[in-house]
């Protein structure tokens, strides 16, 4: 299966100070990126033949830490990322 290549240079999560929460957020972000990759592979962009996306910067509105660290945190973050990508490529 062909997919879309996405290269991420930097991910910034602002406002965390506790090490345990930082590790939990890192795991959540990794899970969200995996989910995003799965969605992009099935997206209209992939079906139209897009193989690479170039975004200089992609920002999201703040997600509260308790929401990000909840059971659905990775899914919620993946939803937000996917929506933001599709808004940039109508």
N, C-alpha and C positions, 0 to 999 in steps of 0.2 A: 504494500500500500504506500503510495506516495503521500507526502505530507507537506506541511509548511515549515520552513526553517525559521526559528526565532532565536536570536542571540541576545542575551541580557547581560549587560556589563555591570550594572549596579542596581541593587534593590535597597531602598531606604525605608525603614520603619521608624517613625519618630515617636518619642514620648515614652519609651520603655526604660526602666532603670534596674529592675530586678533580674539577676542572672537566670533564675528558673523560668521566669516569664519570657525572657529573651530566647531561651532554647525552645520553649513551647511555640513561640511565634515563628521561629525559624522552621520548625517541623510543619507548622500550618502553611507557611508560604510555599515550602517545597511541595506539599500535597496540592495546594491550589494551582501551582504551575503545572503539575502533572495533569490535573483536571482540565486546565486551560488548553494544554496540548491536545488532549483527547477531543475537546470541543472544536478546536480549530481544524483538526483533521477531518471533521465531519461537517464543517461550516460551508456556507455558500462560497466563501473565498476559495477554499480548497477545491470545491466542485467546479469552480470557474477556471481552475488551472493556476492560481497563484501559488508560488512555491516559496517565496521569501517576502517578509514584511520588513519595512524599514520605518521605525518610529524613533525619533530622536529622544522623545520624552513622553511618558504616559503617567499621568497623575490621577489619583482617585481621591474622592472626598474621604474624610476621616471615618474609619470604622472604630467604634469603641473597643477597647482592649478586651472587655468581657465578652463581646460578640465575636471578636476575632479568635478568642481562645475557647469558644463554646464548641459543642459537638458539631455544629454546622459551620464553623468558622472558615474552613478551607473551601467549602462549597460556596459560601457567601462571597468570599474573596475572588474565587474563580468566576462567579457570575459577574461581579463588578469589572474584573479585568476583561472578560469576553465582551461585555457591553461596550466598554471603553474602546477596545480594538475595533469592533464593528462600526462604532460611530465615526472613527477616523477613516474607514474604508467603506463608504456607502455602496 
